[in-house]
């Protein structure tokens, strides 16, 4: 049993135009996994998914294979498809890769960001600081980083960063850590924005690297605590 109503997940998702059936199924499952509604190692029975979303088994199989390629789904002997789980070492590795990609992105972005973009980044941080919901706070966090990386003209780099983010963000929600560590994150975000506004690309990259390293260690510590 999945234990959640997938059609309700679909109804809450923003509409993105017409999708192929397997893309719709993948989008719903991706949303449920990355938001922590579907937990690590949870079975993903094709029959139930197909029934809930009113589709055949073929697009469900295609969707699960797509999510497997993104690292969100794995196939286990005698269990079929399940939500992928990460080890502490895998989390560390993902954050190490993120640091390489994201510090490169911010070095490139700092000289390019406009006053309007900087003002919008400030508004995002203010909204996050006023929010008391972990999932909503996480959305503000993603929006802030996406804005200051300014990757509209680098779609491949954006895709790599987004894919790595999806693999780990669900653990912050599952363990309830978004709000537990919000004070540290909000302080680090303000320091990062100040460096960007001062056009200090190297300073911003250094702060971002420390921000990501700290996030990795906080998450790993919690994962090891609950094992």
N, C-alpha and C positions, 0 to 999 in steps of 0.2 A: 504493500500500500504506500502511495506517495504521501498521503496525509495532508495535502493542501489542495485547494481548488484552483487548478491551472487556468480555467476560464476567467476567474476573478483577477488573476495576475495579468492576463491579456487585456481585460477591460481597463486596468489602471495604467497600462503602458501608453506612452505618447504615440500617436499615430504617425507612421512614417511612409505613407503612401502604400500602394499595393505591393505585397510581398508574395513570392512563390510560397507554396504551402510549407515546404521544408524549412524555408527561411523564417516563416512565422513560428513554427514549432521550436526551432532553434532559439529564436529571440525570447520566447516565453520561458523556456528552460534556463536560458542564460540569465535572464532577469531573476528568476527564482533562486538560482545558485548563487549569483553574485550578491544578492541581498540577504543571503543566509536563510531563506525559507526552506531550501533543500540543503541538508547537512552533508558533510563529508561521509563517504561510504554508504550513503543512502541508496537503496536500489531504485532503478528507473525502469519499471516494467512497461514494455512497449504497448501492451494491450490497454493498460489503464490510461496512458498518455493519449493514445489514439482515441479512446472513448471520450475522455474529458474534452478534448479539443475538436472532436467531430471529424477526424481525418482517418485515412487508411494507415496501414503499418509502414508503407513504403516511405512517405515523407518523415515519419518518426525515425526510422532507421537512418535516413540521410542526415537528419538533424543531429542525432546522437554521434554519428561519425564526424560531423563538423565540430561539435563540441569536444570530441576526443582530440581533434587536431589542435584545438585551442587550450588543451590541458585542463578542461573543466570536467570531463567525463573519462572514465576508464572502464575497461572490460575485464571482469574477473571470472575465472573458471567456475562453472556451476552457478554463477550469480547473474551473468549478463552485465548490462551497463549499470554502473554506479557512479555517484558523484565522486570525483577525484579527491583524494586526501593529500596533503602536503606534510612532509617531515620538517623538523626544525632546520636541518641542513639545507633543504630545498628552499625554505623561506629565506635563509641567509643568502643563498645563491641568487635568488630572484632580486633581492634588494641590492646586491652587488652589481648586477647587470643594470637594474634601474638607475643606480647612481651614475654609471658610465654614460648611459643614454641621456638622462635628464639633466645632468650637469652640462653636457655638450649642448643640449637644447637651450638651456637658460643663458649660457655664454653667448650663443648666437642671437637670442631674443632681446637681451638687455639694451643694446644700442637701437633696436628697431621699434620697441614698444612706444606707442603714442601716449600723450597725456590722457586722452579719453580711455585708453585701455588701462592705464594705471588707476584712473578714477574708478573704473568698473571693478578692478581687482580689490580696491579698498572697500567698495560697496559689498562685494561678496564676503569679505572677511567680517564686516560689520553684521551682515545677516547671519553668518555662522555663529558669531559671538552671542547673538540673541536667541539662537535656536536651542531647544532642549531635547530634541529628538535625535537619536544616534544616526539613523539612516539619513535624515535630512542634513545633519551636520556633515556626514560623509559626502553627500552630493555637493555641498558648498566646497568642501576640500578638493574634490575632483575638478570642479569648475574653476577654482582659483589656479590650480596647477596648470590646467589646460590653457587658461588665458595667458599666463605669464610665460609659457613655453612658445606660444605663437607659432603653431606648426601647420597652419592652413596650407602652406606651400610645401610641406614636407609630409605627405600622406603616409609614406612607408615608415618613417620614424614614428609618427603618431600611432600607427597601427601596432608597432612593436611595443611602445610604452603602454598603450591601452590594454594590450593582451596580457602583459605582465601584471598590470594593476588589477585586472579581473581575477587573476589567480590568487591574489593574497587579500584583497579587500574584504571578501566574505568572512574571513577569519576575524577581522576587527568587529564585525557585526555579531557573529556567532558568539564571541567571547565577551561582548558588551564593552569593548575597549575604546570605542570612539569617544565616549563621554568621560571615561575614566581618566584619559590622558589629554583631554581637550585643553587644559590650561597651558601645558607645555607646547602643544601643537600651535595654539593660537599665538603664543609669544614668539615662537619660531617663525610663523607666517608673517607676523608684523616686522620682525627683523629682516626677513627675506625681502619683503616689499620695500622696506627702507633702502636696502642695498640696491635694488632694481631702480627705484626712483632716483637714487644718486648716481646711476649709470656705472655702478661698480660691478662689472661682469664677473671678475675673479672672486670678489667678496661674496656675491650672490651664489656662485657655484660652490664655494667653500661652505657657506651656510646650508645650502641645499644638501650637500653631501653629508653633513653632520645630521641634518634633519632626517634623512632617509636611514642612516646608520642607527640613529636612536630609535626610530620607528621599528626597525628590524629587531633590535634587541628587546624592546618592550613586548613585541608580539611573540618572539621566541620564548621569553621568560614565562609568559602566560601559558603558552602551549605546553611547556615542560612542567609547569605547576599543576595542570589539570590532568596530566597523563596518569 
